[in-house]
Amino acid sequence: MVLALVIGLAAGGSAAAVTLTGGGDAVNPVRSFVATVSAGPVEQSVNATGTVEPADLADLSFPVSGSVTEVRVSVGQTVTKGQILARLDSTAPARAVDMAKAARDSAAAQLDSAETAAAAANAPDTAAATVESARAALAAAADKLTSARNDLASTVLTSPIAGTVATVNLAVGDRVGGGGSTGAAARGSSSSGGSTAQIEVVGTKNWTVSAAVSGTDLNSVTKGLQARFTATGASSPVFGLVDSVGVVASTSSGGSATFPVTIKITGTPPDLHPGETGTVVIVVKSLQNVLTVPTAALRQENGQTVVTKVVGGRDVTAPVVVGTSYGASTEVTSGLSDGDQVRITFSAPTNRSGTQRGGNQNGLRGDFGGGFFGGGFGCGVFGGQGGARIGAVHCLYGGG
C-alpha cells in the first residue's frame, strides 16, 4: 500500500515530500515515510500561556468625601482623556473656598498694615517680629486656600486616559468617604468587575501579555526578544517584544517555580480583550537557510548518528553530523545535502482485536504516544479522519 502525503514542519524546519509504505504483520504493522530534506528557517523558542492586560489602566475614586450628584458613564462606554465621569455635591467645598479666600485676603491686609507700622516704628526689632508673624499667617492662609480649591476640584472625577469604562461602583445619592486615588493604577489590577475602584477605565489601544516561564527557561529569556501571542480560538497571532523578566519566583500548586514575563504587544490589534488567555511563543533564536532532517529519522549505530538515506530507490545507512535540535527537526551539518531523501520507519501497535490503536470505523488512526517526530502520532492517513498532528508536524491528508 502506498499513499502520498505532504508534511510541513510547524517549527520552521524543512518541508518534506513524503511517501507512506506498509509492512510488518497484522499485530505490529510497520510503516515508513520517505522525506525529502531541504533547507529553511528554524527557531528555538520558549512556550508559555499568557493573559492579556491593558497597558493603560485607571482605577479611579474620589479623593474627598461627599454625596454623588451625577454619574455620567456606564460600563462599556468609550471615554476620552479628561472626560468628566462623575460629580459630588460641591456646595460645601465651594463655601470652604470662599471662606479660605476671605481669610487669605484678611491676612494679606494685616501684613500690609504691619509693614506700614514697622516703617514708622521706633522699635525696629519689635516691628520686624510683627511683620514676620503677619507673613507666616498669610502663608498659612494661602495654603488653606490652595487646599480648599483642590478639594473643590476633586468633586469632579475625570478620566486620565482614553479607553472603555470597565467598572462603575457609583450611583447618584451614594455617600463616598474619600481617600481614593484618581491616578492610573499599576498594571495587573482587576479589569473584570473585581476592582474596588469607584470607576475603572481600561485602555483599548495598547496591550501587554503576562506570562510565566520555568526556571530552566529563565536564562534564555531576555528583554527585547520577539514574541507571538495567539489568543484561544484565534486563527493568527499578534506580535510583541519581551518588556520585562522577573527574578522573583512564584510557586504553583504543583510545587514548580515560575518567573513572570511581560510582553508588550506592538501596534494596536483590534481583537484583544482584557483577561483573554492564549499561547505565548518567545523566540530565543532564529536562523535562515538551515538544513534540517526530521528528528525521528535519526538513530544511533556503533556510536554514530545515522539516517536511512534513499539512493536510487535503495535504502543506505548514512552517517551524519548533527547540530542543534529544534524539536520536530534537527540541524544536519554534514552527511546530507539539500534534496536528499531519508526514510523514517515506525511500528504501529494494535489492540487485541487487530484494529490499529486509535482506529475507528471511519479509518485507522495512529496513536504512538510521544515518539514520532517528537510528539504523539495521530495521523489519520488510512481513512476518514483526514489531517492530524504529529507533534509539531502536520499530516495534510483529507479534510481534517
C-alpha positions in Angstrom: 0.0 0.0 0.0 1.4 3.4 -1.0 -0.1 6.8 -0.1 1.4 10.2 -0.9 1.4 12.8 1.9 2.9 16.3 2.5 4.4 17.2 5.8 5.2 20.8 6.8 7.3 21.4 9.9 5.5 23.8 12.0 8.6 24.6 14.0 10.2 26.1 10.9 12.2 23.2 9.7 12.4 21.6 6.3 9.4 20.9 4.2 9.3 17.3 3.2 7.5 15.4 0.4 6.6 12.1 2.0 5.5 8.6 0.8 3.9 6.2 3.3 4.6 2.4 2.8 3.3 -0.5 4.8 4.8 -3.8 6.1 5.1 -6.0 9.1 2.2 -8.1 10.3 -1.4 -7.6 11.5 -0.3 -7.2 15.1 2.7 -4.9 14.6 2.4 -3.3 11.2 5.5 -1.3 10.2 5.1 2.0 8.4 7.7 4.3 6.9 7.9 7.8 5.5 10.3 8.9 2.8 11.1 12.6 3.4 12.9 15.0 1.1 15.4 17.1 3.0 15.6 20.8 2.3 16.9 23.9 3.9 14.7 26.5 5.5 14.2 28.8 8.6 14.3 27.4 12.1 13.8 28.8 15.5 14.3 28.0 19.1 11.5 29.2 21.4 10.2 29.2 24.9 6.5 28.4 25.1 4.1 29.5 27.8 0.5 30.5 28.4 -0.4 34.2 28.8 -3.1 36.6 29.8 -4.0 39.8 28.0 -3.9 43.0 30.1 -4.4 46.6 29.1 -1.1 48.6 29.1 -3.2 51.6 30.2 -5.5 51.1 33.2 -7.0 53.7 35.6 -8.6 52.7 38.9 -10.5 55.9 39.9 -12.1 57.0 43.2 -13.0 60.4 44.6 -10.2 61.5 47.0 -12.7 63.6 49.0 -15.9 62.7 50.8 -19.3 63.8 49.7 -22.6 62.9 48.1 -22.7 61.7 44.5 -24.9 64.0 42.4 -24.0 62.8 38.9 -22.7 59.7 37.2 -22.2 60.3 33.5 -20.9 56.9 32.3 -21.9 53.3 32.3 -19.9 50.0 31.8 -18.8 49.6 28.2 -18.9 53.3 27.3 -15.9 54.7 25.5 -14.4 57.8 27.1 -11.7 60.3 26.1 -8.8 61.6 28.2 -10.1 64.4 30.5 -13.8 63.5 30.2 -15.9 64.0 33.2 -17.2 60.7 34.7 -19.0 61.7 37.9 -19.5 64.6 40.3 -20.0 65.1 44.0 -22.1 67.8 45.7 -19.8 70.9 45.6 -21.8 73.2 47.9 -19.7 72.7 51.0 -16.3 72.7 49.2 -17.2 75.9 47.3 -18.2 77.6 50.5 -14.9 76.5 52.1 -13.1 78.1 49.1 -14.9 81.4 49.7 -14.0 81.3 53.4 -10.4 80.5 52.8 -10.1 83.2 50.2 -11.6 85.8 52.7 -9.1 84.6 55.3 -6.2 84.9 52.8 -7.3 88.4 51.9 -7.5 89.4 55.6 -4.0 88.0 56.3 -2.7 90.0 53.3 -4.2 93.2 54.6 -2.7 92.5 58.1 0.7 92.1 56.6 0.4 95.4 54.7 -0.6 97.1 57.9 2.3 95.5 59.9 4.8 96.6 57.2 3.5 100.2 57.3 3.6 100.3 61.1 7.1 98.9 61.1 8.4 101.6 58.8 7.3 104.3 61.3 8.2 102.5 64.5 11.0 103.5 66.9 11.5 99.8 67.9 12.7 98.0 64.8 13.1 94.6 66.5 9.5 94.5 67.7 8.3 95.8 64.4 10.3 93.2 62.5 8.8 90.4 64.7 5.3 91.7 64.0 5.9 91.7 60.2 7.3 88.1 60.2 4.3 86.9 62.2 2.0 88.5 59.7 3.9 86.9 56.8 3.6 83.5 58.4 -0.2 84.0 58.9 -0.5 84.9 55.2 1.4 81.8 54.1 -0.8 79.6 56.2 -3.9 81.2 54.9 -2.7 80.8 51.3 -2.0 77.1 51.9 -5.6 76.6 53.2 -7.0 78.4 50.2 -5.0 76.1 47.9 -6.2 73.0 49.8 -9.8 74.2 49.6 -9.5 74.7 45.9 -8.1 71.3 45.4 -10.9 69.8 47.4 -13.4 71.6 45.2 -11.7 70.4 42.0 -11.7 66.8 43.4 -15.5 66.8 43.5 -15.3 66.2 39.7 -13.9 62.8 38.6 -12.3 62.8 35.2 -10.5 60.0 33.2 -6.7 60.4 32.9 -6.7 58.1 29.8 -8.8 57.3 26.8 -10.5 53.9 26.9 -13.5 51.9 27.9 -15.3 52.0 31.2 -14.9 48.6 32.8 -16.4 49.1 36.2 -18.9 51.6 37.8 -19.4 51.2 41.5 -21.2 54.6 42.0 -24.8 55.7 41.9 -26.5 59.1 42.4 -27.1 59.6 46.1 -24.2 57.4 47.3 -22.1 58.8 50.0 -18.3 58.3 49.5 -15.7 58.5 52.2 -12.8 59.9 50.2 -9.2 58.8 50.4 -9.3 57.1 47.0 -6.8 57.6 44.2 -7.5 59.2 40.9 -4.2 58.3 39.3 -3.5 55.5 36.8 -3.4 52.1 38.6 -0.5 49.7 38.4 -0.6 47.2 35.5 -2.3 44.0 36.6 -5.2 45.5 38.6 -8.6 43.9 38.0 -10.4 44.9 34.9 -13.2 42.4 35.0 -15.6 43.8 37.6 -13.5 42.8 40.6 -11.9 46.2 41.1 -12.6 48.2 44.3 -12.3 51.4 42.4 -15.4 53.6 42.1 -14.9 53.8 38.3 -12.4 51.8 36.3 -11.3 52.7 32.8 -9.1 50.4 30.6 -7.2 51.5 27.5 -8.1 49.6 24.3 -5.2 50.5 22.1 -2.1 49.3 23.9 -1.8 45.8 25.4 0.6 43.6 27.4 0.6 39.9 27.9 1.5 38.5 31.3 3.1 35.0 31.2 5.4 32.9 33.3 8.4 30.7 32.3 10.2 28.0 34.2 13.5 28.3 35.9 15.1 26.2 33.2 14.0 28.7 30.5 14.6 31.8 32.5 18.2 32.4 31.4 17.1 32.1 27.7 14.5 34.9 28.0 15.7 38.5 27.9 14.2 41.9 27.4 13.7 42.7 23.7 13.2 39.2 22.4 10.5 38.8 19.8 7.3 37.0 20.9 4.0 35.8 19.4 0.7 35.6 21.2 -2.2 33.6 19.9 -5.5 34.0 21.8 -7.5 30.9 22.4 -9.7 30.3 19.4 -7.8 32.8 17.2 -6.5 31.8 13.8 -3.5 34.0 13.7 -1.1 35.5 16.3 -0.2 39.1 17.3 3.4 40.1 17.8 5.3 41.8 20.5 8.6 42.1 22.4 9.6 40.9 25.9 9.3 44.0 28.0 10.4 42.7 31.4 11.6 39.5 33.0 11.0 38.9 36.7 13.6 37.4 39.0 11.3 36.6 41.9 9.8 33.1 41.5 6.2 32.1 42.2 5.4 28.6 43.2 2.4 26.8 41.5 0.1 24.4 43.3 2.2 21.6 41.8 5.3 22.9 43.5 7.2 24.1 40.4 8.7 27.6 40.3 7.9 30.0 37.5 9.1 33.6 36.8 6.9 36.4 35.5 7.4 37.7 32.0 5.7 40.7 30.5 5.3 41.1 26.7 4.4 44.4 25.1 2.2 43.9 22.1 3.3 46.0 19.1 0.8 48.1 17.1 -2.9 48.3 18.1 -4.6 45.0 17.3 -8.3 45.4 17.5 -9.4 42.0 18.6 -7.7 41.7 22.1 -9.7 41.9 25.3 -8.7 42.1 29.0 -8.4 38.8 30.7 -8.2 36.8 27.4 -5.8 33.9 27.5 -3.7 32.1 24.9 -0.3 30.7 24.0 2.9 32.6 24.0 6.0 31.8 21.9 9.1 33.7 22.8 11.7 33.4 20.0 15.1 32.8 21.6 17.0 32.1 18.4 16.0 32.4 14.7 18.1 31.3 11.7 17.6 31.2 8.0 18.5 28.6 5.4 19.4 25.8 7.8 19.5 22.2 6.5 17.4 20.0 8.8 16.1 16.5 8.9 13.1 15.1 10.8 14.4 14.2 14.3 12.6 10.9 14.0 14.9 9.9 11.1 18.0 9.9 13.4 19.3 6.9 15.2 22.5 5.7 16.8 24.5 2.8 15.4 28.0 1.9 16.6 28.4 5.2 18.3 27.5 7.2 15.3 24.4 9.2 14.4 23.0 7.8 11.2 19.9 8.0 8.9 18.5 5.7 6.3 19.1 7.5 3.1 17.2 6.5 0.0 19.5 6.4 -3.0 18.2 5.2 -6.4 15.3 3.5 -4.7 17.6 1.6 -2.3 18.0 2.2 1.5 21.5 3.1 2.6 22.8 3.8 6.1 24.5 7.1 6.1 26.4 8.7 9.0 25.5 12.4 9.7 26.8 15.2 11.9 24.0 17.0 13.7 23.8 20.4 15.2 21.0 22.0 17.2 17.7 20.1 17.8 14.6 22.1 17.1 12.1 19.6 18.4 10.5 18.0 15.3 13.6 18.8 13.3 17.3 18.7 13.8 20.1 20.6 12.1 22.4 18.5 9.9 25.9 20.0 9.4 27.4 17.1 7.4 26.3 13.9 5.7 23.2 15.2 3.8 22.5 17.7 1.1 19.5 19.7 0.0 17.2 17.4 -1.9 18.4 14.1 -0.3 15.7 11.7 0.8 15.6 9.9 4.2 13.3 7.1 5.4 11.6 7.3 8.8 10.3 3.9 10.0 7.9 3.3 12.9 5.8 0.5 14.3 2.0 0.8 14.6 0.9 -1.4 17.5 -2.6 -2.8 17.5 -5.0 -3.9 20.2 -6.2 -7.4 20.7 -8.9 -7.3 18.1 -6.3 -6.4 15.5 -7.5 -2.9 14.9 -4.8 -0.3 15.0 -5.0 1.6 18.3 -7.0 4.8 17.9 -8.7 3.4 14.8 -12.5 3.5 14.3 -14.9 2.5 11.6 -14.1 5.6 9.6 -10.4 4.7 9.2 -7.4 3.7 11.1 -5.6 6.3 13.1 -2.1 6.1 14.6 -1.5 6.6 18.3 2.1 6.2 19.2 2.2 8.2 22.4 5.1 10.7 22.3 7.6 9.2 19.9 7.2 10.0 16.3 8.5 13.5 15.3 8.8 14.5 19.0 5.1 14.1 19.9 2.2 11.7 19.9 1.5 10.4 16.4 -2.2 10.9 15.5 -2.2 10.9 11.7 -5.4 9.7 10.1 -3.7 8.6 6.9 -5.7 5.5 6.3 -9.2 6.9 6.1 -11.9 9.3 7.1 -10.2 11.2 9.9 -8.2 13.4 7.5 -5.3 15.6 8.6 -3.9 15.3 12.1 -0.9 16.4 14.1 2.4 14.7 14.7 3.9 16.7 17.5 4.9 19.9 15.6 4.3 18.2 12.2 1.1 18.2 10.3 -0.1 15.4 8.0 -2.1 17.2 5.4 -4.3 14.5 4.1 -8.0 14.8 3.5 -10.0 17.5 5.3 -9.0 17.1 8.9 
